[in-house]
Amino acid sequence: MKFSIYFAFLSLLFLTACEKEEPNPVSDIVDQGVFVANQGKFPDGAGAVTWIKDNATRETDLYSKRNVANLGNTVQSIFYNAGHYFVAINNAASIEVLDKTFKRVKTFNQLGFTRYFAAWGNKVVASSWGAGTGKGKLYVINEALEIEQTIEVNGAPEKMLVSGSEIWVSLSNGFGVDSLVARYDLPTATLKKLTTVDKGPNSFAVDNLGRIMVLCEGYFDWLNNISIPGGLYVLAPDGSAIKLISVPQGSGNLCFNPASQTFIFNSFSDIYQYRFGEHALITLALPAETSSIYGLALDAPNNILYFSDPKDYASQGTVFSINLESQKSEKYPAAIAPGQIFIRN
Amino acid sequence: MTSLRCFILYVFLLPLVPTKAQELSANLDSIEIIAPKYLPSSRFATPADSSGLHLFTLLQLPGLSINSIGSSGLSTLSNRGMASRHTAILYEGVPINGLTTGVFDVSLLPTHYFNRSLLYKEGLSSFTGNQAMGGALSLNHQPSGRNGLVSSAQYTSTQNLTLHQLWNGAFNKVRWTLGWERTHHLNQQQFYKDLTIMTSPSFLRRGHNINGEVDMELGKNHKISAKVWWQNFDREIPGPFYLRVDQFQQDKNLRSAFTHSWHKASWQLNSRFVYFNETLNYQSPGVDSRAKTSLLNIKTTAIFKKIWQLAIALQSENVTANFYTQSRNRSSMLLSMTRNWKLQHGWIHLSVSPHLVNNKWMPLHADLRVDYRSFQFIAIRNYNLPGFNDLYWPSGGNPKLKTEKSFQLSAHQLWHASAALQLKTTLYSYHINDFIQWVPTGNNTWTPLNRKKIWSRGAEINLGYRPDWLPFLSTFNAHYSFTKATNLDEASGTSRGKQLIYVPLHKAGLNIKSNFSFLHLDADLIYLGKRFDTTDNFLSLPPAWITGATLGVNVNIKQVHMTLDYRIENPIRAQYELVRSFPMPLRYHTIFLQFKYHPK
């Protein structure tokens, strides 16, 4: 009798063992659409990439569907260039390289706090913060998917803009407060110019006349509980910067809309339009259910603006689209804390 | 509404069940000075014998959850769907939850020393003050009562070494205990990531716990005791999936208590002086936080004929942290009055506790406990203060936060079908208003707001069976708990009506202990149901089966008692996470060797 009880108990233990099902192979080409980098639940959640195509969310977590794996903690951004997708995973200090079917090709590890990408021909430049007050880095990844060059920068590099063989790098707030834009010559990895702007430069845009604009987000002074506004600058070819207008603190994701000849960016609660030379910002009307704005990108050929709403950062977020011509809006379910948006047409 | 009707029906029907009155538990002497020794809830306190080889013993308790950042990070307890900051960890009746965060890391507990801890499932704020709204784990050491020396060593295949020494002594009317526990844990473990078995790098956690206590009887009426607990730990905290992310934490905590009790005729007077001094430093890329906290608690309790009890406590808390703009203080005066009425088959207890915090009266604590035969009904009104970080965090701290308030109802029934079979059942319903939640606001900041209304209700069943027909001593314990904890807040959008994160709807466990002559066996099986980890229940962690078994031998050679145990954890190599992205270890093994020496 005594043995039967133990036998039953041990049987229960072993009956609980289970095996994971093998994934079904999927060979769909991920050719175009809207890609959203979902940061995941901080600090313990895995991030995801949401794929929106043909006015519908095709996958809320495309990577895990195609790889039976998680991307890791805090997905910062996604990018595509020369046949590969690149995903920066901030807390995991890594970059995932994926093929056209979104299958993993290569992982770069130990790269610091990876942030954003820019294309330099068929090469890709990735920005990365250093730890604490440590220096940030730019990694140049070549077509063979090797890091062929590492450039140390004196700050926390955010978004970048490649112009010919030069790259403009916004040295943003990172773990401190910065106010510099750096211009590097890429082939020689040399610093050409450092330009001081408002606090927190974070994104660039080029208008139809080739003028390079940089957006600064300002910063929040915790000690005095004061919000310090940022500014929108135009960068002259010699590297000097001219402030065009003050912008609300927290502004980011600058882009240019050729259809309306305006620059578009967002703060935490609003989306703004700015026309070069004017002295006021225009606030766009948002769908009523918007709670906040985290990422923003423009599908210029179709004149559709996309922005992400992370809600409480702990539930399923939403991506909204607004057709800037018809003002028609749509919404698409994303994953947790949707942020940066990348559009591939 | 149907649930509420069922609950009311249950409450009124339970007293009709014929049951046998039980004696109160006798091992509660050091639980809480303000409460009478016959504190009614003590009968339903669950002994949480943490002297075993593993902390997961606590998971065998119904309704209790552990949220662990892997096997080597922060581990906190939560009870019946309440938050970790609502579950007090008590040392000498005073919560040792961190003043800044409100939570306590149970992974640093000297589990060998606290060999007789008790878990109070009901809110205890009326007796202990802040942070016990969701119950309390009272840490206790039960001395052997005679001279003796205990030495033990424990080594796991994850390369964790723990050494432990315990010295019990007695001379005339003086009794002392000295405990020392040294840990050197590398936490190198196997885990699943993306269907692949990986081995984590080492994450060193090293440090020691030193505990000491002295009791002395002075004449016939006086008794004094002094206790001290020193903790000093350094550790590296892993990132998700055991990535090295350069997170380090140092904990240095000094906790001390001095108590005096006097009794004569119908009077009893207890006094207590408690002082904590704690340091918590945390470094990670971009963060270098350093906090020093201190707590001073002086309390006197007068008891008359076990009928009346009056207590007054003065408490001062201070936090000096490099992330606050200035040093922060909180002063409290905690008053409590308890009246007990003796019934023919039970007691009625009523406590009222006005608390004055920073010169402001808090919502009145009220605690009604009806103890009739083996049935108990409890109605409690509790509150919980915001933590210092909630109030003073530089980027978003909200000094205008109100206290969280709760109204808690529970009904308990003990059934003794026979001397061998015991069944405990509980139904409960907790309402919390002004639940503090950090929410994103403008300027990319987060701020805590009194936003949510929470309703946690559920049932717990605990079955104990000690068969007398077996030729050897065996006990079987099984439990099941159903916890429905939802957010009732109108403004929460898609989160409204959804289960709170990391609260399993279903949890069950089975434990078997047996002794055959010099052999002993202990086997655990725990089922942890699906747990949501997003507020709208969009994502969830799958159910987990947690298993383990111990086989040991006891050998007595004259005055030396030796124990050699082998334990296997997770023998079925189950893949599970208590917190997302922090997988728990696959199968690992532990060897435990202990010598006890008791001279005649």
Interface residues (C-beta under 8 A of the other chain):
Chain A: M1 K2 I5 Y6 F9 L10 L12 L13 F14 T16 A17 K20 K41 P43 D44 G45 A46 N67 V68 A69 N70 G72 N73 N91 A92 A93 F113 G130 A131 G132 G134 G174 F175 F220 W222 L223 S227 Q249 G250 S267 F268 S269 S291 S292 P310 K311 D312 Y313 A314 S315 Q316 I336
Chain B: I69 K193 D194 L195 G239 P240 F241 L243 V245 D246 P285 G286 D288 T325 P394 S395 V439 P440 G442 N443 N444 T445 L470 P471 F472 S474 G493 T494 S495 I501 L510 I512 A523 L525 D533 T534 T535 D536 F538 L539 W545 T547 P571 I572 R573 A574 Q575 V579 R580 S581 F582
